[in-house]
Amino acid sequence: MSSEIILRATNVTKSYSQGSGFLPILKGLSVDVHRGESLCIVGSSGAGKSTLLHILGTLDRPDSGSVEFLGESLFAQSEDELAKFRNSKMGFVFQFHHLLAEFTAVENVMMPLRISGLKSAVAEERARACLDRVGLAERSHHFPNQLSGGELQRVAIARALVCEPEILFADEPTGNLDSQNSLIIQNLFLQLKEERGLKLVAVTHDAQFSGKFSRVLRMSDGHWAT
């Protein structure tokens, strides 16, 4: 594993309002993501895993602390600048696929490219290539309600990869799948990481999945467990 730090979070805190007060979720967490590694974050429900993942991926802002990408402070940017950064540098796969029901598989995968301004024909070509890589070339014109759970998650993976991100974030990506499809998705993530030189950061409760990562960190009550 290279020692180069791609993503660094330092003393990150996050609380959410609860009644008349605040519920602390992250309590001064720091973590580095190195080039070439696969990092898995595990821990019980409510430990703060997904909150940390969302902050690392700039989907949410911390109350305090910093997140840097190659030494540049991410949260010093405006929301528009962050959105452009996410679209070009980061891919996301969640427990729920979040596909748009009114669009076909290939149209869903094209979406990030169209948002970035790429012409439709070029976007479609790249989207089809991503669907082919995840084994869904023949399902490209199917709508989400015509696809199985495993197929839906593979479309979501293709969508996450279509802009050729540097970091792929996955939040319980196998949480809604049966054991057979879970294994297919697990192996696909690790294969894609190696093929594309991705940095993979995932949250999971699946011990089989976490065992395939180069580094595993455990969270407990907003801290790293010792």
C-alpha positions as CSV (number, residue, x, y, z in Angstrom):
1,M,0.0,0.0,0.0
2,S,1.3,3.5,-0.9
3,S,1.9,5.9,1.9
4,E,0.4,8.7,-0.1
5,I,-2.6,10.1,1.7
6,I,-5.5,10.8,-0.7
7,L,-8.2,11.7,1.8
8,R,-7.7,13.0,5.3
9,A,-10.3,13.7,8.0
10,T,-9.0,15.5,11.2
11,N,-10.9,15.9,14.5
12,V,-14.3,15.6,12.8
13,T,-17.4,16.2,15.0
14,K,-21.1,16.0,14.1
15,S,-24.3,16.4,16.2
16,Y,-27.9,16.4,15.2
17,S,-30.7,18.3,17.0
18,Q,-32.8,16.2,19.3
19,G,-35.7,17.8,21.1
20,S,-34.3,20.9,22.9
21,G,-30.7,19.6,22.7
22,F,-28.2,17.9,20.4
23,L,-27.2,14.3,20.0
24,P,-23.5,13.9,19.3
25,I,-22.7,11.4,16.6
26,L,-19.0,11.9,15.8
27,K,-16.7,12.9,18.6
28,G,-13.4,14.1,17.1
29,L,-12.6,11.4,14.6
30,S,-9.6,11.4,12.4
31,V,-8.8,9.0,9.6
32,D,-6.5,8.8,6.5
33,V,-7.3,7.1,3.3
34,H,-4.2,6.0,1.4
35,R,-3.7,5.5,-2.3
36,G,-4.4,1.9,-3.4
37,E,-6.1,0.8,-0.2
38,S,-9.5,-0.6,0.6
39,L,-10.8,0.6,3.9
40,C,-13.8,-0.9,5.7
41,I,-15.6,0.7,8.6
42,V,-17.5,-1.6,10.9
43,G,-19.4,-1.2,14.2
44,S,-22.9,-1.5,15.7
45,S,-25.9,0.4,14.5
46,G,-25.8,4.0,15.7
47,A,-22.0,4.1,16.0
48,G,-21.7,6.9,13.4
49,K,-20.4,4.9,10.5
50,S,-22.7,6.2,7.8
51,T,-22.4,9.8,9.2
52,L,-18.6,9.6,8.8
53,L,-18.9,8.1,5.3
54,H,-21.2,10.9,4.3
55,I,-18.8,13.6,5.6
56,L,-15.8,11.9,3.9
57,G,-17.8,12.0,0.7
58,T,-18.9,15.6,1.3
59,L,-22.6,14.7,1.3
60,D,-22.8,16.3,4.7
61,R,-20.7,18.9,6.5
62,P,-19.0,18.4,9.9
63,D,-19.7,20.7,12.8
64,S,-16.0,21.1,13.3
65,G,-12.8,19.5,12.0
66,S,-11.6,19.3,8.4
67,V,-11.6,16.9,5.4
68,E,-8.8,17.3,2.8
69,F,-8.4,15.7,-0.6
70,L,-4.7,15.7,-1.7
71,G,-4.1,18.4,0.9
72,E,-6.9,20.7,-0.3
73,S,-9.7,21.6,2.2
74,L,-13.0,20.3,0.8
75,F,-15.4,22.2,3.0
76,A,-13.7,25.5,2.1
77,Q,-15.5,25.2,-1.2
78,S,-19.0,26.3,-2.0
79,E,-21.9,23.8,-2.4
80,D,-21.7,24.2,-6.2
81,E,-18.0,23.5,-6.2
82,L,-18.4,20.5,-3.9
83,A,-21.1,19.1,-6.2
84,K,-18.8,19.3,-9.2
85,F,-16.0,17.8,-7.2
86,R,-18.1,14.9,-6.1
87,N,-19.4,14.2,-9.6
88,S,-15.8,14.0,-11.0
89,K,-13.8,12.4,-8.1
90,M,-16.2,10.3,-6.0
91,G,-18.7,7.5,-6.6
92,F,-21.4,6.3,-4.2
93,V,-23.3,3.1,-3.7
94,F,-25.8,2.9,-0.9
95,Q,-27.9,0.1,0.7
96,F,-30.9,1.3,-1.4
97,H,-30.0,1.8,-5.1
98,H,-31.8,5.2,-5.5
99,L,-32.4,4.6,-9.2
100,L,-35.0,6.9,-10.9
101,A,-38.0,4.7,-11.7
102,E,-39.0,6.6,-14.8
103,F,-35.6,6.0,-16.5
104,T,-34.1,2.9,-18.0
105,A,-30.9,1.3,-16.6
106,V,-28.7,3.0,-19.2
107,E,-30.4,6.4,-18.7
108,N,-29.8,6.1,-14.9
109,V,-26.1,5.4,-15.5
110,M,-25.8,8.2,-17.9
111,M,-27.2,10.7,-15.4
112,P,-23.9,11.9,-13.8
113,L,-22.3,12.4,-17.2
114,R,-25.3,14.4,-18.5
115,I,-25.1,16.5,-15.3
116,S,-21.4,17.2,-16.0
117,G,-22.4,18.4,-19.5
118,L,-21.3,15.5,-21.6
119,K,-23.2,15.0,-24.9
120,S,-25.9,12.4,-24.8
121,A,-24.3,10.1,-27.4
122,V,-20.9,10.0,-25.6
123,A,-22.6,9.6,-22.2
124,E,-24.7,6.7,-23.5
125,E,-21.6,4.9,-25.0
126,R,-19.8,5.2,-21.6
127,A,-22.8,4.1,-19.7
128,R,-23.3,1.0,-21.9
129,A,-19.6,0.1,-21.3
130,C,-20.1,0.3,-17.5
131,L,-23.3,-1.8,-17.7
132,D,-21.4,-4.3,-19.8
133,R,-18.7,-4.5,-17.1
134,V,-21.2,-5.3,-14.4
135,G,-22.8,-7.9,-16.5
136,L,-26.0,-6.0,-17.5
137,A,-25.4,-5.2,-21.2
138,E,-28.6,-7.0,-22.2
139,R,-30.7,-5.2,-19.5
140,S,-29.7,-1.7,-20.4
141,H,-33.2,-0.7,-21.6
142,H,-35.1,-2.3,-18.7
143,F,-36.7,0.0,-16.1
144,P,-35.9,-0.5,-12.4
145,N,-39.2,-2.3,-11.7
146,Q,-38.1,-4.9,-14.3
147,L,-34.8,-5.7,-12.5
148,S,-34.0,-8.0,-9.6
149,G,-32.4,-6.6,-6.4
150,G,-28.9,-7.8,-7.4
151,E,-29.3,-6.2,-10.9
152,L,-30.5,-2.9,-9.4
153,Q,-27.4,-2.8,-7.2
154,R,-25.2,-3.5,-10.2
155,V,-26.8,-0.6,-12.1
156,A,-26.1,1.6,-9.1
157,I,-22.4,0.4,-9.2
158,A,-22.2,1.2,-12.9
159,R,-23.7,4.7,-12.2
160,A,-21.1,5.2,-9.5
161,L,-18.2,4.3,-11.8
162,V,-19.3,6.1,-15.0
163,C,-17.5,9.3,-14.2
164,E,-14.3,7.3,-13.4
165,P,-14.0,8.5,-9.8
166,E,-10.9,8.2,-7.7
167,I,-12.7,7.1,-4.6
168,L,-15.7,4.7,-4.4
169,F,-17.8,5.0,-1.2
170,A,-20.2,2.1,-0.3
171,D,-22.7,2.3,2.5
172,E,-24.0,-1.2,3.4
173,P,-24.1,-2.1,-0.4
174,T,-25.1,-5.7,0.3
175,G,-27.5,-5.0,3.1
176,N,-30.7,-5.8,1.1
177,L,-29.4,-8.7,-0.9
178,D,-29.6,-12.5,-0.5
179,S,-26.4,-14.4,0.2
180,Q,-25.8,-15.3,-3.5
181,N,-26.2,-11.7,-4.8
182,S,-24.3,-10.4,-1.8
183,L,-21.3,-12.5,-2.8
184,I,-21.5,-11.3,-6.4
185,I,-21.6,-7.7,-5.4
186,Q,-18.7,-8.1,-2.9
187,N,-16.5,-9.7,-5.5
188,L,-17.4,-7.1,-8.1
189,F,-16.4,-4.2,-5.7
190,L,-13.0,-5.8,-5.1
191,Q,-12.4,-6.6,-8.8
192,L,-13.3,-3.1,-9.8
193,K,-11.0,-1.6,-7.2
194,E,-8.1,-3.6,-8.6
195,E,-9.0,-3.0,-12.3
196,R,-9.5,0.8,-12.0
197,G,-7.0,1.7,-9.2
198,L,-9.9,2.9,-7.0
199,K,-9.7,3.8,-3.4
200,L,-12.6,1.9,-1.8
201,V,-14.2,3.0,1.5
202,A,-17.1,1.0,2.7
203,V,-19.4,0.6,5.7
204,T,-20.8,-2.8,6.4
205,H,-22.2,-5.2,9.0
206,D,-21.2,-8.2,6.8
207,A,-18.2,-9.9,8.3
208,Q,-17.5,-11.9,5.1
209,F,-17.3,-8.6,3.1
210,S,-15.2,-6.7,5.7
211,G,-12.7,-9.6,5.7
212,K,-11.8,-8.9,2.1
213,F,-10.5,-5.4,2.8
214,S,-6.9,-4.4,3.3
215,R,-7.8,-2.3,6.4
216,V,-10.7,-2.5,8.8
217,L,-11.5,0.1,11.5
218,R,-14.2,-0.4,14.1
219,M,-16.3,2.5,15.4
220,S,-18.1,2.6,18.8
221,D,-20.2,5.5,20.0
222,G,-18.6,8.1,17.7
223,H,-15.0,7.1,18.4
224,W,-12.6,4.5,17.0
225,A,-12.8,1.4,19.1
226,T,-9.5,0.4,20.8
